[in-house]
Amino acid sequence: MIRFWDSSGIVSLVVRQRHTRAAEALLADGAGIAVWWATPVECSSALARLMRERALDSKGGENAARRLQEISDYWIEIEPSTSLRELAQAMVTRYPIKAADGLQLAAARIFADPAAPPIDFVTFDERLGMAAQQEGFRACGA
């Protein structure tokens, strides 16, 4: 089994947050992780913001970056493509989500086998979780 994780789920794995326990529980069952190609950039941005806001000190930032690298060593990345971009454009038109979330959702759609049972979409973003459910995913987290 493989779950698709958006950046909010990944950040919850590398920084102690409100949703960390839920994220760790989803990871603990040994399911694989699939992510969008730009997820490392989104996660690095989130870590930098937490450091600027002083919610994370430099040691915490280093630990989080190291943990992010460890997780990224075994995840599956969904690469950018023209069809993914076009699907993301449709997603941001169809749902009240941001551009980056549209790319996340499109990547999950590209990854999911339409003939197989729905896969889990891990997000702690309520709007993205609702859009994922409407796209037929099992939203975990939000």
Rosetta silent file (secondary structure, phi, psi, omega in degrees, C-alpha in Angstrom):
SEQUENCE: MIRFWDSSGIVSLVVRQRHTRAAEALLADGAGIAVWWATPVECSSALARLMRERALDSKGGENAARRLQEISDYWIEIEPSTSLRELAQAMVTRYPIKAADGLQLAAARIFADPAAPPIDFVTFDERLGMAAQQEGFRACGA
SCORE:     score description
SCORE:     0.000 S_00000001
   1 L     0.000  139.723  177.102    0.000    0.000    0.000 S_00000001
   2 E  -129.900  135.055  175.674    1.166    3.506   -0.836 S_00000001
   3 E  -106.651  146.308  172.374   -0.364    6.756    0.393 S_00000001
   4 E   -90.812  128.246 -178.676   -0.045   10.094   -1.353 S_00000001
   5 E  -114.040  130.812  170.563    1.233   12.754    1.087 S_00000001
   6 L   -87.356  176.012 -174.481    0.980   16.489    0.565 S_00000001
   7 H   -65.052  -30.235  178.809    3.546   18.813    2.126 S_00000001
   8 H   -63.960  -34.752  176.768    1.430   19.479    5.246 S_00000001
   9 H   -70.152  -43.160 -179.568    1.620   15.785    6.059 S_00000001
  10 H   -65.094  -44.842  179.607    5.355   15.578    5.428 S_00000001
  11 H   -59.988  -36.332  178.267    6.074   18.693    7.523 S_00000001
  12 H   -66.470  -20.309  176.090    4.095   17.125   10.381 S_00000001
  13 H   -81.721  -25.533 -173.163    6.514   14.188   10.240 S_00000001
  14 H  -105.353  -14.303  178.404    9.635   16.338   10.512 S_00000001
  15 L  -131.521  133.511  178.164    8.494   19.051   12.963 S_00000001
  16 L   -66.263  114.275 -178.575    6.532   18.434   16.157 S_00000001
  17 L  -137.241 -179.003 -179.177    3.122   19.969   15.411 S_00000001
  18 L   -58.272  -33.750 -175.236   -0.520   19.519   16.283 S_00000001
  19 L  -100.138    7.317 -174.673   -0.913   16.778   13.651 S_00000001
  20 H   -59.996  -45.103 -179.306    2.385   14.960   14.222 S_00000001
  21 H   -59.383  -42.932  179.238    0.881   12.010   16.107 S_00000001
  22 H   -63.996  -42.165  179.248   -1.688   11.422   13.365 S_00000001
  23 H   -64.325  -43.734  179.672    1.010   11.640   10.677 S_00000001
  24 H   -63.806  -36.809  178.131    3.292    9.258   12.564 S_00000001
  25 H   -64.107  -38.670  178.323    0.442    6.769   12.974 S_00000001
  26 H   -68.377  -31.826  179.226   -0.124    6.807    9.203 S_00000001
  27 H   -78.707  -29.727 -172.292    3.575    6.217    8.621 S_00000001
  28 H   -66.058  -22.382 -177.080    3.877    3.500   11.275 S_00000001
  29 L   -80.574    2.077  175.327    1.916    0.890    9.359 S_00000001
  30 L    84.952    4.215  177.934    4.694    0.629    6.780 S_00000001
  31 L   -65.573  146.208  177.697    2.743    2.038    3.836 S_00000001
  32 E   -72.547  168.474 -178.759    4.873    3.705    1.198 S_00000001
  33 E  -120.101  130.021  170.500    4.895    7.426    0.499 S_00000001
  34 E  -117.734  140.052 -179.307    4.218    9.099   -2.831 S_00000001
  35 E  -139.381  162.675  173.321    4.662   12.863   -3.215 S_00000001
  36 E   -74.596  147.797 -177.877    4.541   15.571   -5.845 S_00000001
  37 L   -51.277  -36.702 -176.977    7.911   16.547   -7.356 S_00000001
  38 L   -89.579    3.438 -179.587    7.890   20.009   -5.701 S_00000001
  39 H   -55.784  -40.902  177.858    7.090   18.720   -2.202 S_00000001
  40 H   -59.471  -35.802  178.532   10.713   19.145   -1.025 S_00000001
  41 H   -68.292  -44.946  178.834   10.544   22.827   -2.006 S_00000001
  42 H   -61.353  -41.655  179.691    7.224   23.318   -0.222 S_00000001
  43 H   -66.659  -43.375  177.758    8.576   21.592    2.898 S_00000001
  44 H   -61.498  -38.529  177.088   11.789   23.652    2.876 S_00000001
  45 H   -63.430  -43.614  179.473    9.682   26.785    2.554 S_00000001
  46 H   -63.482  -41.489  179.246    7.547   25.736    5.525 S_00000001
  47 H   -64.995  -42.353  178.626   10.657   25.024    7.623 S_00000001
  48 H   -62.843  -40.765  178.095   12.189   28.398    6.720 S_00000001
  49 H   -63.158  -44.084  178.478    8.936   30.158    7.646 S_00000001
  50 H   -61.038  -36.098  178.034    8.835   28.362   11.011 S_00000001
  51 H   -71.240  -41.757  177.713   12.414   29.474   11.670 S_00000001
  52 H   -61.658  -37.539 -179.764   11.672   33.091   10.677 S_00000001
  53 L   -81.122   -0.312 -179.842    8.666   33.060   12.992 S_00000001
  54 L    63.406   23.867  173.533   10.889   31.604   15.733 S_00000001
  55 L   -84.259  -10.121 -179.379    8.595   28.596   16.080 S_00000001
  56 L  -143.300  126.349  178.751   11.652   26.494   15.253 S_00000001
  57 L   -85.139  177.087 -174.662   15.212   27.195   16.377 S_00000001
  58 H   -63.610  -39.270  177.835   18.308   26.485   14.266 S_00000001
  59 H   -64.468  -43.042  177.141   18.912   23.066   15.851 S_00000001
  60 H   -62.217  -39.125  177.904   15.269   22.152   15.295 S_00000001
  61 H   -64.651  -41.354  177.670   15.540   23.352   11.705 S_00000001
  62 H   -64.566  -43.142  178.096   18.638   21.228   11.124 S_00000001
  63 H   -62.731  -42.045  179.742   16.949   18.174   12.633 S_00000001
  64 H   -65.113  -42.527  178.985   13.839   18.736   10.522 S_00000001
  65 H   -63.636  -39.393  178.559   15.902   19.141    7.322 S_00000001
  66 H   -65.568  -44.056  178.765   17.796   15.940    8.120 S_00000001
  67 H   -64.041  -39.776  176.694   14.553   14.039    8.775 S_00000001
  68 H   -59.202  -44.830  178.364   13.097   15.417    5.531 S_00000001
  69 H   -62.820  -41.746  178.592   16.120   14.088    3.648 S_00000001
  70 H   -60.576  -44.878  179.942   15.774   10.690    5.344 S_00000001
  71 H   -66.755  -40.511 -177.059   12.110   10.415    4.368 S_00000001
  72 H   -66.183  -20.695  178.903   12.791   11.611    0.816 S_00000001
  73 L   -64.614  -23.120 -178.334   15.293    8.800    0.342 S_00000001
  74 L  -123.815    8.817  176.227   12.477    6.274    0.145 S_00000001
  75 L   -87.622  165.798  175.391    9.455    8.131   -1.198 S_00000001
  76 E  -100.790  129.886  179.063    8.165    7.998   -4.766 S_00000001
  77 E  -104.539  131.638  176.136    8.103   11.346   -6.577 S_00000001
  78 E   -89.741  117.235 -173.843    5.516   12.144   -9.221 S_00000001
  79 L   -76.892  153.946  176.156    7.337   14.089  -11.934 S_00000001
  80 L   -68.286  150.144  176.668    5.982   17.192  -13.696 S_00000001
  81 L  -157.892  166.354  177.126    4.384   16.760  -17.098 S_00000001
  82 H   -63.609  -41.671 -179.040    2.110   18.632  -19.459 S_00000001
  83 H   -66.496  -35.317  177.164   -0.810   16.381  -18.575 S_00000001
  84 H   -66.105  -43.817  179.038   -0.235   16.976  -14.855 S_00000001
  85 H   -61.134  -43.626  179.846   -0.148   20.744  -15.400 S_00000001
  86 H   -64.667  -39.405  177.449   -3.382   20.627  -17.401 S_00000001
  87 H   -65.888  -40.740  177.657   -5.043   18.508  -14.732 S_00000001
  88 H   -61.793  -39.562  176.982   -3.867   20.935  -12.036 S_00000001
  89 H   -60.479  -40.894  177.655   -5.407   23.808  -13.999 S_00000001
  90 H   -66.027  -38.464 -178.451   -8.712   21.927  -13.995 S_00000001
  91 H   -63.975  -42.825 -178.346   -8.411   21.232  -10.255 S_00000001
  92 H   -72.588  -18.762  174.741   -7.947   24.904   -9.299 S_00000001
  93 H   -81.224  -38.241 -175.982  -10.963   25.773  -11.427 S_00000001
  94 H   -77.555  -33.896 -173.281  -13.098   23.014   -9.936 S_00000001
  95 L  -126.065  153.832  178.524  -12.148   23.454   -6.251 S_00000001
  96 L   -81.568   67.571 -178.395  -11.321   26.423   -3.971 S_00000001
  97 L  -125.240  160.452  179.638   -7.658   25.440   -3.639 S_00000001
  98 L   -76.802  165.891 -179.847   -4.322   27.176   -4.230 S_00000001
  99 H   -56.875  -46.858 -179.183   -2.119   26.521   -7.256 S_00000001
 100 H   -61.938  -36.509  178.267    0.333   24.382   -5.260 S_00000001
 101 H   -69.324  -35.271  175.554   -2.575   22.328   -3.912 S_00000001
 102 H   -62.264  -39.134  176.815   -3.888   21.864   -7.434 S_00000001
 103 H   -67.515  -39.282  176.853   -0.502   20.459   -8.419 S_00000001
 104 H   -60.544  -49.403 -177.138   -0.528   18.159   -5.375 S_00000001
 105 H   -65.372  -39.891  177.435   -3.994   16.860   -6.211 S_00000001
 106 H   -64.489  -39.964  178.069   -3.151   16.428   -9.888 S_00000001
 107 H   -62.274  -41.373  177.878   -0.002   14.489   -8.963 S_00000001
 108 H   -63.917  -41.143  179.363   -2.071   12.187   -6.770 S_00000001
 109 H   -63.219  -42.431  178.409   -4.577   11.698   -9.584 S_00000001
 110 H   -63.295  -39.722 -177.435   -1.749   10.836  -12.027 S_00000001
 111 H   -70.080  -39.902 -173.304   -0.279    8.407   -9.466 S_00000001
 112 L   -69.196  138.035  175.468   -3.522    6.620   -8.567 S_00000001
 113 L   -83.491  115.651 -176.441   -4.578    3.626  -10.629 S_00000001
 114 L   -64.437  -20.352 -179.912   -8.190    4.323  -11.642 S_00000001
 115 L   -85.532  -12.633 -178.277   -8.892    0.574  -11.797 S_00000001
 116 L   -94.835  166.650  174.805   -7.694    0.000   -8.219 S_00000001
 117 L   -59.403  157.557 -179.828   -9.471    0.889   -4.965 S_00000001
 118 L   -57.866  144.708  176.111   -9.088    4.527   -3.872 S_00000001
 119 L   -96.786  163.946  176.750   -5.770    5.425   -2.276 S_00000001
 120 E   -79.794  139.945  175.976   -5.260    7.500    0.845 S_00000001
 121 E  -118.457  109.407 -175.996   -4.432   11.174    0.400 S_00000001
 122 E   -90.671  118.507  176.847   -2.664   12.493    3.509 S_00000001
 123 E  -152.956  148.951  173.744   -3.192   16.194    4.140 S_00000001
 124 L  -112.844   19.013  176.066   -3.851   18.416    7.120 S_00000001
 125 L  -102.525  117.224 -173.892   -5.286   21.149    4.904 S_00000001
 126 H   -60.646  -46.083 -179.099   -9.070   21.091    5.132 S_00000001
 127 H   -63.700  -43.610  178.965   -9.796   22.514    1.671 S_00000001
 128 H   -65.898  -38.702  177.454   -7.353   20.185   -0.024 S_00000001
 129 H   -62.001  -41.402  178.060   -8.748   17.253    1.937 S_00000001
 130 H   -65.378  -42.110  178.052  -12.278   18.074    0.790 S_00000001
 131 H   -63.343  -41.102  178.948  -11.126   18.385   -2.828 S_00000001
 132 H   -61.447  -42.527  177.865   -9.284   15.060   -2.533 S_00000001
 133 H   -62.420  -41.591  179.765  -12.441   13.379   -1.246 S_00000001
 134 H   -66.949  -22.834  176.426  -14.445   14.821   -4.122 S_00000001
 135 L   -86.835    1.240  175.344  -11.834   13.369   -6.466 S_00000001
 136 L    97.106    6.645  176.903  -12.434    9.924   -4.968 S_00000001
 137 L   -85.387  158.931  168.480   -9.503    9.699   -2.560 S_00000001
 138 E   -90.019  106.037 -178.986   -9.741    8.671    1.073 S_00000001
 139 E   -76.809  125.711  178.244   -8.579   11.880    2.765 S_00000001
 140 E  -113.686  128.051  175.307   -6.527   11.158    5.874 S_00000001
 141 E   114.057  -64.482 -173.894   -5.775   13.906    8.324 S_00000001
 142 L   -77.263    0.000    0.000   -7.969   16.872    7.459 S_00000001
